[in-house]
Amino acid sequence: MQYVSAIVPPLVMAIGFGFLVRAIIRSQGGAQKSKEDAAVEAMQAAATAKAAE
């Protein structure tokens, strides 16, 4: 029975990681994509302007 208690935590973590990856992939695109892209571009522009100073 020790092998069962040894395999359960990694198995639970692997399943949780799978759900995390699935959630990240599903959240890409959609209605928020343009807003997210605009935010990233604004941050990059600010960083570029600060680096040029």
All heavy atoms as TSV, in Angstrom:
chain	resi	resn	atom	element	x	y	z
A	1	MET	N	N	0.810	-1.209	0.000
A	1	MET	CA	C	0.000	0.000	0.000
A	1	MET	C	C	0.847	1.263	0.000
A	1	MET	O	O	0.325	2.331	-0.257
A	1	MET	CB	C	-0.926	-0.004	1.216
A	1	MET	CG	C	-2.038	-1.050	1.148
A	1	MET	SD	S	-3.015	-0.968	-0.344
A	1	MET	CE	C	-4.024	0.432	-0.025
A	2	GLN	N	N	2.122	1.152	0.301
A	2	GLN	CA	C	2.952	2.347	0.303
A	2	GLN	C	C	3.096	2.919	-1.106
A	2	GLN	O	O	3.257	4.127	-1.271
A	2	GLN	CB	C	4.322	2.026	0.872
A	2	GLN	CG	C	4.307	1.792	2.358
A	2	GLN	CD	C	5.687	1.471	2.897
A	2	GLN	OE1	O	6.583	1.152	2.126
A	2	GLN	NE2	N	5.852	1.575	4.199
A	3	TYR	N	N	3.053	2.040	-2.116
A	3	TYR	CA	C	3.180	2.546	-3.476
A	3	TYR	C	C	1.987	3.407	-3.861
A	3	TYR	O	O	2.114	4.332	-4.657
A	3	TYR	CB	C	3.366	1.390	-4.472
A	3	TYR	CG	C	2.227	0.403	-4.521
A	3	TYR	CD1	C	1.171	0.592	-5.395
A	3	TYR	CD2	C	2.222	-0.717	-3.712
A	3	TYR	CE1	C	0.128	-0.304	-5.451
A	3	TYR	CE2	C	1.189	-1.627	-3.757
A	3	TYR	CZ	C	0.134	-1.423	-4.630
A	3	TYR	OH	O	-0.890	-2.303	-4.687
A	4	VAL	N	N	0.815	3.131	-3.294
A	4	VAL	CA	C	-0.362	3.961	-3.582
A	4	VAL	C	C	-0.169	5.346	-2.982
A	4	VAL	O	O	-0.398	6.363	-3.653
A	4	VAL	CB	C	-1.643	3.299	-3.040
A	4	VAL	CG1	C	-2.837	4.236	-3.191
A	4	VAL	CG2	C	-1.907	1.984	-3.749
A	5	SER	N	N	0.269	5.426	-1.749
A	5	SER	CA	C	0.467	6.726	-1.112
A	5	SER	C	C	1.642	7.469	-1.735
A	5	SER	O	O	1.705	8.697	-1.662
A	5	SER	CB	C	0.683	6.561	0.394
A	5	SER	OG	O	1.839	5.798	0.650
A	6	ALA	N	N	2.559	6.747	-2.380
A	6	ALA	CA	C	3.691	7.398	-3.027
A	6	ALA	C	C	3.303	7.967	-4.391
A	6	ALA	O	O	3.873	8.961	-4.833
A	6	ALA	CB	C	4.842	6.418	-3.188
A	7	ILE	N	N	2.331	7.364	-5.069
A	7	ILE	CA	C	1.987	7.804	-6.424
A	7	ILE	C	C	0.867	8.841	-6.430
A	7	ILE	O	O	0.724	9.598	-7.397
A	7	ILE	CB	C	1.608	6.580	-7.299
A	7	ILE	CG1	C	1.612	6.931	-8.792
A	7	ILE	CG2	C	0.236	6.054	-6.940
A	7	ILE	CD1	C	2.951	7.217	-9.355
A	8	VAL	N	N	0.087	8.948	-5.366
A	8	VAL	CA	C	-1.061	9.864	-5.361
A	8	VAL	C	C	-0.649	11.334	-5.480
A	8	VAL	O	O	-1.200	12.041	-6.334
A	8	VAL	CB	C	-1.947	9.611	-4.121
A	8	VAL	CG1	C	-2.981	10.716	-3.954
A	8	VAL	CG2	C	-2.637	8.262	-4.254
A	9	PRO	N	N	0.286	11.870	-4.697
A	9	PRO	CA	C	0.615	13.299	-4.837
A	9	PRO	C	C	1.114	13.689	-6.236
A	9	PRO	O	O	0.623	14.675	-6.801
A	9	PRO	CB	C	1.676	13.537	-3.766
A	9	PRO	CG	C	1.423	12.486	-2.753
A	9	PRO	CD	C	0.961	11.289	-3.537
A	10	PRO	N	N	2.037	12.933	-6.862
A	10	PRO	CA	C	2.438	13.316	-8.214
A	10	PRO	C	C	1.304	13.202	-9.225
A	10	PRO	O	O	1.209	14.008	-10.147
A	10	PRO	CB	C	3.564	12.348	-8.570
A	10	PRO	CG	C	4.002	11.739	-7.309
A	10	PRO	CD	C	2.878	11.852	-6.349
A	11	LEU	N	N	0.436	12.230	-9.017
A	11	LEU	CA	C	-0.700	12.071	-9.923
A	11	LEU	C	C	-1.659	13.248	-9.805
A	11	LEU	O	O	-2.125	13.786	-10.813
A	11	LEU	CB	C	-1.420	10.757	-9.612
A	11	LEU	CG	C	-2.515	10.320	-10.565
A	11	LEU	CD1	C	-1.929	10.109	-11.952
A	11	LEU	CD2	C	-3.164	9.048	-10.065
A	12	VAL	N	N	-1.920	13.683	-8.579
A	12	VAL	CA	C	-2.793	14.842	-8.361
A	12	VAL	C	C	-2.164	16.092	-8.969
A	12	VAL	O	O	-2.849	16.899	-9.614
A	12	VAL	CB	C	-3.074	15.031	-6.856
A	12	VAL	CG1	C	-3.769	16.357	-6.586
A	12	VAL	CG2	C	-3.896	13.877	-6.326
A	13	MET	N	N	-0.867	16.274	-8.794
A	13	MET	CA	C	-0.187	17.438	-9.374
A	13	MET	C	C	-0.227	17.396	-10.903
A	13	MET	O	O	-0.407	18.430	-11.554
A	13	MET	CB	C	1.261	17.511	-8.879
A	13	MET	CG	C	1.380	17.828	-7.407
A	13	MET	SD	S	0.687	19.442	-6.986
A	13	MET	CE	C	1.874	20.504	-7.766
A	14	ALA	N	N	-0.053	16.223	-11.488
A	14	ALA	CA	C	-0.089	16.097	-12.946
A	14	ALA	C	C	-1.475	16.431	-13.481
A	14	ALA	O	O	-1.603	17.133	-14.491
A	14	ALA	CB	C	0.308	14.683	-13.358
A	15	ILE	N	N	-2.501	15.971	-12.813
A	15	ILE	CA	C	-3.866	16.287	-13.247
A	15	ILE	C	C	-4.133	17.783	-13.110
A	15	ILE	O	O	-4.693	18.420	-14.000
A	15	ILE	CB	C	-4.877	15.453	-12.445
A	15	ILE	CG1	C	-4.744	13.978	-12.822
A	15	ILE	CG2	C	-6.301	15.943	-12.676
A	15	ILE	CD1	C	-5.512	13.030	-11.926
A	16	GLY	N	N	-3.707	18.364	-11.992
A	16	GLY	CA	C	-3.875	19.807	-11.807
A	16	GLY	C	C	-3.128	20.610	-12.842
A	16	GLY	O	O	-3.640	21.612	-13.360
A	17	PHE	N	N	-1.919	20.178	-13.183
A	17	PHE	CA	C	-1.149	20.868	-14.215
A	17	PHE	C	C	-1.846	20.770	-15.556
A	17	PHE	O	O	-1.865	21.736	-16.324
A	17	PHE	CB	C	0.258	20.270	-14.295
A	17	PHE	CG	C	1.150	20.977	-15.268
A	17	PHE	CD1	C	1.650	22.228	-14.983
A	17	PHE	CD2	C	1.486	20.383	-16.471
A	17	PHE	CE1	C	2.472	22.894	-15.880
A	17	PHE	CE2	C	2.305	21.027	-17.379
A	17	PHE	CZ	C	2.795	22.285	-17.074
A	18	GLY	N	N	-2.420	19.628	-15.854
A	18	GLY	CA	C	-3.179	19.467	-17.100
A	18	GLY	C	C	-4.341	20.434	-17.174
A	18	GLY	O	O	-4.585	21.052	-18.222
A	19	PHE	N	N	-5.082	20.578	-16.073
A	19	PHE	CA	C	-6.189	21.536	-16.063
A	19	PHE	C	C	-5.690	22.973	-16.195
A	19	PHE	O	O	-6.342	23.808	-16.834
A	19	PHE	CB	C	-7.020	21.380	-14.785
A	19	PHE	CG	C	-8.008	20.253	-14.851
A	19	PHE	CD1	C	-7.860	19.148	-14.045
A	19	PHE	CD2	C	-9.079	20.301	-15.730
A	19	PHE	CE1	C	-8.764	18.104	-14.102
A	19	PHE	CE2	C	-9.996	19.267	-15.804
A	19	PHE	CZ	C	-9.834	18.161	-14.986
A	20	LEU	N	N	-4.541	23.289	-15.598
A	20	LEU	CA	C	-3.967	24.629	-15.711
A	20	LEU	C	C	-3.605	24.940	-17.159
A	20	LEU	O	O	-3.943	26.013	-17.681
A	20	LEU	CB	C	-2.737	24.757	-14.820
A	20	LEU	CG	C	-1.972	26.078	-14.916
A	20	LEU	CD1	C	-2.843	27.221	-14.412
A	20	LEU	CD2	C	-0.688	25.999	-14.136
A	21	VAL	N	N	-2.945	24.003	-17.813
A	21	VAL	CA	C	-2.576	24.199	-19.215
A	21	VAL	C	C	-3.824	24.351	-20.073
A	21	VAL	O	O	-3.894	25.223	-20.949
A	21	VAL	CB	C	-1.699	23.026	-19.714
A	21	VAL	CG1	C	-1.527	23.074	-21.220
A	21	VAL	CG2	C	-0.357	23.050	-19.019
A	22	ARG	N	N	-4.843	23.544	-19.799
A	22	ARG	CA	C	-6.094	23.630	-20.556
A	22	ARG	C	C	-6.742	25.003	-20.372
A	22	ARG	O	O	-7.224	25.607	-21.334
A	22	ARG	CB	C	-7.031	22.528	-20.081
A	22	ARG	CG	C	-8.355	22.509	-20.771
A	22	ARG	CD	C	-9.166	21.288	-20.314
A	22	ARG	NE	N	-10.499	21.358	-20.831
A	22	ARG	CZ	C	-11.577	21.637	-20.090
A	22	ARG	NH1	N	-11.445	21.826	-18.802
A	22	ARG	NH2	N	-12.764	21.694	-20.638
A	23	ALA	N	N	-6.738	25.514	-19.145
A	23	ALA	CA	C	-7.333	26.821	-18.881
A	23	ALA	C	C	-6.559	27.929	-19.587
A	23	ALA	O	O	-7.156	28.867	-20.132
A	23	ALA	CB	C	-7.373	27.084	-17.378
A	24	ILE	N	N	-5.237	27.835	-19.613
A	24	ILE	CA	C	-4.423	28.845	-20.289
A	24	ILE	C	C	-4.693	28.826	-21.780
A	24	ILE	O	O	-4.868	29.877	-22.412
A	24	ILE	CB	C	-2.931	28.631	-19.985
A	24	ILE	CG1	C	-2.637	28.949	-18.528
A	24	ILE	CG2	C	-2.054	29.476	-20.914
A	24	ILE	CD1	C	-1.253	28.558	-18.075
A	25	ILE	N	N	-4.758	27.643	-22.364
A	25	ILE	CA	C	-5.004	27.539	-23.804
A	25	ILE	C	C	-6.394	28.044	-24.150
A	25	ILE	O	O	-6.578	28.762	-25.136
A	25	ILE	CB	C	-4.811	26.078	-24.266
A	25	ILE	CG1	C	-3.334	25.713	-24.179
A	25	ILE	CG2	C	-5.338	25.878	-25.681
A	25	ILE	CD1	C	-3.043	24.256	-24.423
A	26	ARG	N	N	-7.381	27.716	-23.340
A	26	ARG	CA	C	-8.751	28.153	-23.623
A	26	ARG	C	C	-8.922	29.661	-23.457
A	26	ARG	O	O	-9.814	30.247	-24.062
A	26	ARG	CB	C	-9.728	27.417	-22.727
A	26	ARG	CG	C	-9.886	25.956	-23.092
A	26	ARG	CD	C	-10.796	25.249	-22.125
A	26	ARG	NE	N	-12.114	25.846	-22.112
A	26	ARG	CZ	C	-13.202	25.273	-22.616
A	26	ARG	NH1	N	-13.112	24.078	-23.149
A	26	ARG	NH2	N	-14.359	25.884	-22.557
A	27	SER	N	N	-8.087	30.296	-22.632
A	27	SER	CA	C	-8.243	31.732	-22.405
A	27	SER	C	C	-7.552	32.566	-23.480
A	27	SER	O	O	-7.683	33.789	-23.484
A	27	SER	CB	C	-7.703	32.121	-21.030
A	27	SER	OG	O	-6.294	31.999	-21.015
A	28	GLN	N	N	-6.832	31.942	-24.382
A	28	GLN	CA	C	-6.167	32.682	-25.450
A	28	GLN	C	C	-7.192	33.078	-26.506
A	28	GLN	O	O	-8.056	32.284	-26.862
A	28	GLN	CB	C	-5.069	31.832	-26.092
A	28	GLN	CG	C	-4.002	31.404	-25.138
A	28	GLN	CD	C	-3.293	32.579	-24.494
A	28	GLN	OE1	O	-2.819	33.462	-25.180
A	28	GLN	NE2	N	-3.217	32.559	-23.183
A	29	GLY	N	N	-7.071	34.289	-27.012
A	29	GLY	CA	C	-7.995	34.744	-28.049
A	29	GLY	C	C	-9.315	35.177	-27.448
A	29	GLY	O	O	-9.423	35.538	-26.289
A	30	GLY	N	N	-10.342	35.161	-28.261
A	30	GLY	CA	C	-11.668	35.531	-27.792
A	30	GLY	C	C	-11.862	37.034	-27.741
A	30	GLY	O	O	-11.143	37.820	-28.364
A	31	ALA	N	N	-12.861	37.438	-26.962
A	31	ALA	CA	C	-13.250	38.840	-26.898
A	31	ALA	C	C	-12.180	39.714	-26.255
A	31	ALA	O	O	-12.090	40.904	-26.552
A	31	ALA	CB	C	-14.559	38.977	-26.127
A	32	GLN	N	N	-11.370	39.168	-25.376
A	32	GLN	CA	C	-10.380	39.955	-24.652
A	32	GLN	C	C	-9.053	40.071	-25.389
A	32	GLN	O	O	-8.160	40.772	-24.931
A	32	GLN	CB	C	-10.134	39.330	-23.274
A	32	GLN	CG	C	-11.357	39.324	-22.383
A	32	GLN	CD	C	-11.783	40.724	-21.994
A	32	GLN	OE1	O	-10.951	41.606	-21.814
A	32	GLN	NE2	N	-13.063	40.933	-21.886
A	33	LYS	N	N	-8.904	39.379	-26.524
A	33	LYS	CA	C	-7.615	39.340	-27.206
A	33	LYS	C	C	-7.133	40.731	-27.606
A	33	LYS	O	O	-5.978	41.071	-27.385
A	33	LYS	CB	C	-7.677	38.430	-28.426
A	33	LYS	CG	C	-6.334	38.306	-29.124
A	33	LYS	CD	C	-6.342	37.176	-30.120
A	33	LYS	CE	C	-5.058	37.018	-30.859
A	33	LYS	NZ	N	-3.840	37.222	-30.140
A	34	SER	N	N	-7.996	41.553	-28.175
A	34	SER	CA	C	-7.564	42.878	-28.611
A	34	SER	C	C	-7.171	43.753	-27.422
A	34	SER	O	O	-6.214	44.517	-27.494
A	34	SER	CB	C	-8.662	43.555	-29.430
A	34	SER	OG	O	-9.826	43.719	-28.652
A	35	LYS	N	N	-7.889	43.625	-26.317
A	35	LYS	CA	C	-7.566	44.402	-25.119
A	35	LYS	C	C	-6.210	43.963	-24.557
A	35	LYS	O	O	-5.395	44.791	-24.170
A	35	LYS	CB	C	-8.652	44.220	-24.066
A	35	LYS	CG	C	-8.438	45.080	-22.834
A	35	LYS	CD	C	-9.421	44.737	-21.734
A	35	LYS	CE	C	-10.762	45.366	-21.985
A	35	LYS	NZ	N	-11.679	45.167	-20.835
A	36	GLU	N	N	-5.969	42.642	-24.527
A	36	GLU	CA	C	-4.697	42.133	-24.024
A	36	GLU	C	C	-3.548	42.552	-24.935
A	36	GLU	O	O	-2.485	42.944	-24.458
A	36	GLU	CB	C	-4.750	40.614	-23.911
A	36	GLU	CG	C	-5.702	40.121	-22.844
A	36	GLU	CD	C	-5.910	38.618	-22.899
A	36	GLU	OE1	O	-5.287	37.968	-23.753
A	36	GLU	OE2	O	-6.694	38.109	-22.087
A	37	ASP	N	N	-3.762	42.474	-26.253
A	37	ASP	CA	C	-2.729	42.878	-27.198
A	37	ASP	C	C	-2.397	44.360	-27.049
A	37	ASP	O	O	-1.235	44.756	-27.101
A	37	ASP	CB	C	-3.161	42.581	-28.629
A	37	ASP	CG	C	-3.174	41.089	-28.946
A	37	ASP	OD1	O	-2.576	40.316	-28.168
A	37	ASP	OD2	O	-3.770	40.713	-29.965
A	38	ALA	N	N	-3.418	45.193	-26.854
A	38	ALA	CA	C	-3.199	46.624	-26.693
A	38	ALA	C	C	-2.402	46.907	-25.417
A	38	ALA	O	O	-1.520	47.767	-25.408
A	38	ALA	CB	C	-4.529	47.360	-26.663
A	39	ALA	N	N	-2.695	46.170	-24.356
A	39	ALA	CA	C	-1.975	46.364	-23.097
A	39	ALA	C	C	-0.510	45.979	-23.250
A	39	ALA	O	O	0.382	46.683	-22.765
A	39	ALA	CB	C	-2.632	45.554	-21.990
A	40	VAL	N	N	-0.247	44.874	-23.935
A	40	VAL	CA	C	1.138	44.438	-24.146
A	40	VAL	C	C	1.889	45.440	-25.001
A	40	VAL	O	O	3.040	45.788	-24.721
A	40	VAL	CB	C	1.166	43.035	-24.784
A	40	VAL	CG1	C	2.566	42.668	-25.240
A	40	VAL	CG2	C	0.650	42.004	-23.805
A	41	GLU	N	N	1.251	45.933	-26.056
A	41	GLU	CA	C	1.902	46.916	-26.927
A	41	GLU	C	C	2.196	48.202	-26.169
A	41	GLU	O	O	3.239	48.828	-26.368
A	41	GLU	CB	C	1.030	47.190	-28.145
A	41	GLU	CG	C	1.009	46.027	-29.125
A	41	GLU	CD	C	0.036	46.238	-30.267
A	41	GLU	OE1	O	-0.536	47.350	-30.374
A	41	GLU	OE2	O	-0.142	45.297	-31.052
A	42	ALA	N	N	1.294	48.628	-25.290
A	42	ALA	CA	C	1.517	49.842	-24.502
A	42	ALA	C	C	2.697	49.655	-23.553
A	42	ALA	O	O	3.524	50.561	-23.392
A	42	ALA	CB	C	0.254	50.199	-23.730
A	43	MET	N	N	2.798	48.488	-22.943
A	43	MET	CA	C	3.919	48.224	-22.041
A	43	MET	C	C	5.231	48.181	-22.806
A	43	MET	O	O	6.245	48.700	-22.331
A	43	MET	CB	C	3.700	46.914	-21.281
A	43	MET	CG	C	2.597	47.018	-20.262
A	43	MET	SD	S	2.219	45.561	-19.247
A	43	MET	CE	C	3.250	44.285	-19.802
A	44	GLN	N	N	5.221	47.599	-23.998
A	44	GLN	CA	C	6.438	47.543	-24.795
A	44	GLN	C	C	6.849	48.936	-25.258
A	44	GLN	O	O	8.034	49.277	-25.271
A	44	GLN	CB	C	6.235	46.633	-26.001
A	44	GLN	CG	C	6.202	45.161	-25.647
A	44	GLN	CD	C	5.908	44.280	-26.841
A	44	GLN	OE1	O	5.393	44.738	-27.851
A	44	GLN	NE2	N	6.234	43.007	-26.725
A	45	ALA	N	N	5.886	49.766	-25.624
A	45	ALA	CA	C	6.184	51.121	-26.064
A	45	ALA	C	C	6.778	51.939	-24.914
A	45	ALA	O	O	7.725	52.708	-25.103
A	45	ALA	CB	C	4.921	51.784	-26.608
A	46	ALA	N	N	6.224	51.745	-23.716
A	46	ALA	CA	C	6.749	52.472	-22.560
A	46	ALA	C	C	8.165	52.021	-22.238
A	46	ALA	O	O	9.031	52.844	-21.910
A	46	ALA	CB	C	5.824	52.252	-21.348
A	47	ALA	N	N	8.429	50.737	-22.341
A	47	ALA	CA	C	9.758	50.231	-22.063
A	47	ALA	C	C	10.760	50.717	-23.113
A	47	ALA	O	O	11.900	51.074	-22.784
A	47	ALA	CB	C	9.753	48.706	-22.027
A	48	THR	N	N	10.329	50.768	-24.351
A	48	THR	CA	C	11.210	51.246	-25.427
A	48	THR	C	C	11.516	52.742	-25.247
A	48	THR	O	O	12.653	53.165	-25.422
A	48	THR	CB	C	10.553	51.019	-26.804
A	48	THR	OG1	O	10.244	49.632	-26.932
A	48	THR	CG2	C	11.460	51.444	-27.920
A	49	ALA	N	N	10.499	53.512	-24.877
A	49	ALA	CA	C	10.706	54.940	-24.669
A	49	ALA	C	C	11.643	55.197	-23.485
A	49	ALA	O	O	12.493	56.106	-23.545
A	49	ALA	CB	C	9.355	55.629	-24.426
A	50	LYS	N	N	11.500	54.406	-22.441
A	50	LYS	CA	C	12.361	54.583	-21.275
A	50	LYS	C	C	13.800	54.188	-21.606
A	50	LYS	O	O	14.736	54.822	-21.138
A	50	LYS	CB	C	11.822	53.752	-20.114
A	50	LYS	CG	C	12.543	54.001	-18.833
A	50	LYS	CD	C	11.866	53.336	-17.664
A	50	LYS	CE	C	12.571	53.731	-16.370
A	50	LYS	NZ	N	11.901	53.210	-15.212
A	51	ALA	N	N	13.969	53.140	-22.421
A	51	ALA	CA	C	15.308	52.687	-22.792
A	51	ALA	C	C	15.998	53.697	-23.726
A	51	ALA	O	O	17.221	53.813	-23.736
A	51	ALA	CB	C	15.242	51.337	-23.476
A	52	ALA	N	N	15.212	54.444	-24.490
A	52	ALA	CA	C	15.782	55.415	-25.427
A	52	ALA	C	C	16.271	56.684	-24.719
A	52	ALA	O	O	17.040	57.439	-25.289
A	52	ALA	CB	C	14.729	55.773	-26.479
A	53	GLU	N	N	15.836	56.880	-23.503
A	53	GLU	CA	C	16.227	58.109	-22.770
A	53	GLU	C	C	17.683	58.102	-22.401
A	53	GLU	O	O	18.390	57.259	-22.178
A	53	GLU	CB	C	15.385	58.232	-21.486
A	53	GLU	CG	C	13.949	58.580	-21.771
A	53	GLU	CD	C	13.145	58.663	-20.496
A	53	GLU	OE1	O	13.659	58.357	-19.389
A	53	GLU	OE2	O	11.991	59.033	-20.574
